[in-house]
Amino acid sequence: MTNREYPPQDELEARREVLCTSLADELTNPAYKRYCYELGPLTLEDVEDGLVDVDALERVVERYGWPSDTGDDFYRSRGYTLANFHGELFDTDIANKMTNFRAKLTVPPIRDVSEAGESLMKLCGLAPELHRAYAIAPVLMNDVHDVFETFNHLPMFEAVDGLRQYLADEENDAALKAVFVVYNMMTRLIRPQEGHTGDVDAHDALTH
């Protein structure tokens, strides 16, 4: 979609407002607190039935499997809090690699490389943990994706800056909280073997 084809700025802002309200409502479900703050893999036994896309979950489990307790510290916490998460999310330190996490929220899940076309970023949609997240929390994931997508018409650095400013605004706290929940949830939805050699924990595996 080109700049000319993209909705006017006032329509984008209205869309973001609707999405932020939807996210605030969605996050009232107490399951998200468990998804966000409990440690260890998010097992199928921990999944809240009322949030799940049952058909998608069955397909995802069959295709990608599901995390189980590894008995080690792969799922250890990096100690991020909601209060410091905005800074971590946009940290430019290459060792942090949050750029790759943000990219996964910008693209929809895809099942085959051919669906990415010529876009390298869309290859992030192949990540198994992204498919698992959409299966167990479709409303949350779609709303977060749609927020990110409203900045996609901008050049890359302008898009990042626009998103940074949007999530820094207190009026959009629900959107930032949603991204924080998604980060913690997805670190619990990735298996050690799905990371790269040298990954020390789920954060590394998620952000590579």
C-alpha positions in Angstrom: 0.0 0.0 0.0 1.5 3.4 -1.0 1.2 6.6 0.9 -1.5 7.9 -1.4 -3.6 4.8 -0.8 -3.2 4.9 3.0 -6.0 6.4 5.1 -5.7 10.0 6.2 -4.0 10.7 9.5 -7.2 11.5 11.3 -8.6 8.1 10.3 -5.4 6.3 11.5 -5.6 8.1 14.8 -9.3 7.1 15.2 -8.4 3.5 14.3 -5.7 3.5 17.0 -8.1 4.9 19.6 -10.6 2.1 18.8 -7.8 -0.5 19.1 -6.5 0.9 22.3 -10.1 0.7 23.8 -10.4 -2.9 22.6 -7.1 -3.8 24.2 -8.0 -2.2 27.5 -11.2 -4.3 27.5 -9.4 -7.5 26.5 -6.8 -7.1 29.2 -9.4 -7.2 31.9 -9.4 -11.0 31.5 -7.3 -12.3 34.5 -5.7 -14.9 32.4 -3.4 -12.3 30.9 -1.9 -11.6 34.3 -1.0 -15.3 34.5 0.4 -15.4 31.0 2.5 -12.3 31.7 3.9 -12.9 35.2 4.1 -16.6 35.8 7.4 -18.3 35.0 8.1 -21.4 32.9 6.6 -22.5 29.7 3.0 -21.6 29.0 1.7 -25.2 28.7 -1.6 -26.2 27.2 -2.9 -26.9 30.7 -2.4 -23.2 31.5 -4.3 -21.9 28.4 -7.6 -20.1 29.2 -10.3 -21.8 27.1 -12.4 -18.7 26.8 -9.7 -16.8 24.9 -8.7 -19.6 22.5 -9.3 -20.0 18.8 -9.9 -23.8 19.1 -9.5 -24.7 15.5 -6.3 -22.7 15.2 -4.9 -24.2 18.4 -5.5 -27.7 17.1 -3.7 -26.9 13.8 -0.8 -25.2 15.6 -0.3 -28.0 18.1 -0.2 -30.5 15.2 2.1 -28.5 13.1 4.5 -26.9 15.6 4.1 -28.8 18.8 4.0 -27.0 22.2 6.4 -26.0 24.9 6.9 -28.2 27.9 8.9 -27.7 31.1 12.6 -28.0 30.3 13.8 -28.3 33.9 16.4 -25.6 33.4 16.4 -21.8 33.4 15.6 -21.3 29.7 12.4 -19.5 30.7 14.1 -17.3 33.3 12.9 -13.7 33.5 15.0 -10.8 32.2 13.4 -8.7 35.0 11.6 -6.3 32.7 8.7 -4.4 34.3 5.9 -2.4 32.7 7.5 0.7 34.1 10.8 0.1 32.2 9.5 -1.8 29.2 9.1 1.1 26.8 12.8 1.8 27.1 13.7 -1.8 26.6 11.3 -2.2 23.6 13.1 0.6 21.7 16.6 0.1 23.0 19.0 0.3 20.1 21.6 -2.0 21.8 22.2 -4.7 19.3 22.5 -7.2 22.2 18.9 -6.5 23.1 17.5 -7.3 19.6 14.0 -6.0 20.4 13.9 -4.9 16.8 13.2 -8.5 15.9 10.4 -8.8 18.5 8.8 -5.7 17.1 9.0 -7.1 13.6 7.1 -10.2 14.7 4.2 -7.9 15.8 4.2 -6.0 12.6 3.5 -9.0 10.3 0.8 -11.7 10.4 1.6 -15.4 10.9 2.4 -17.2 7.7 2.9 -21.0 7.1 5.2 -21.0 4.1 8.1 -18.9 2.8 6.3 -18.2 -0.4 3.7 -16.2 1.5 6.3 -13.6 2.4 6.9 -12.7 -1.3 9.9 -10.4 -1.5 9.6 -9.1 2.0 12.3 -10.2 4.4 10.3 -8.8 7.4 7.3 -11.0 6.6 9.5 -14.1 7.1 9.1 -13.3 10.9 5.6 -14.6 10.4 7.0 -18.1 10.2 7.9 -18.1 13.9 6.2 -20.9 15.8 5.7 -18.8 18.9 3.8 -16.2 16.9 1.4 -18.9 15.6 0.9 -20.2 19.2 0.2 -16.7 20.5 -2.4 -16.0 17.8 -4.0 -19.4 18.6 -4.4 -18.8 22.4 -5.0 -15.0 22.3 -6.4 -14.0 18.9 -8.1 -10.8 19.9 -5.0 -9.5 21.8 -2.6 -10.4 19.0 -4.8 -9.1 16.2 -5.3 -5.8 18.0 -1.6 -5.3 18.7 -0.7 -6.2 15.1 -3.3 -3.7 13.9 -1.8 -0.9 16.0 1.6 -1.6 14.6 0.2 -1.8 11.1 -1.1 1.8 11.3 2.5 3.0 11.2 3.6 0.7 8.3 3.0 3.3 5.6 5.8 5.4 7.0 9.5 4.9 6.1 11.1 2.4 8.5 12.8 4.9 10.9 9.8 7.2 10.9 7.5 4.2 11.6 9.6 3.2 14.6 9.7 6.8 15.9 5.9 7.1 15.4 5.3 3.9 17.3 7.7 4.9 20.1 5.9 8.2 20.6 2.5 6.6 20.5 3.4 4.0 23.1 5.0 6.6 25.3 1.7 8.6 25.5 -0.1 7.9 28.8 -3.4 7.9 26.9 -2.2 4.8 25.1 -1.1 2.9 28.2 -3.4 -0.1 27.3 -1.5 -0.5 24.0 1.9 -0.5 25.8 0.6 -2.9 28.5 -0.6 -5.2 25.7 2.8 -5.3 24.1 4.3 -6.1 27.5 1.9 -8.9 28.0 2.6 -10.3 24.5 6.4 -10.1 25.0 6.2 -12.1 28.3 3.6 -14.5 26.8 5.7 -15.2 23.7 8.8 -15.9 25.7 6.8 -18.7 27.3 5.6 -20.0 24.0 8.9 -20.7 22.3 10.8 -24.0 22.7 14.6 -24.1 23.2 15.2 -26.0 20.0 13.5 -23.2 18.0 16.1 -20.7 18.9 19.7 -20.3 17.6 22.9 -21.8 18.8 24.2 -19.7 21.6 20.8 -18.5 22.8 20.9 -18.5 26.6 17.2 -18.1 27.3 13.7 -17.5 25.8 14.4 -13.8 25.3 17.3 -14.6 23.0 15.3 -17.2 21.1 12.4 -14.8 20.7 14.4 -11.8 19.6 16.8 -13.6 17.2 
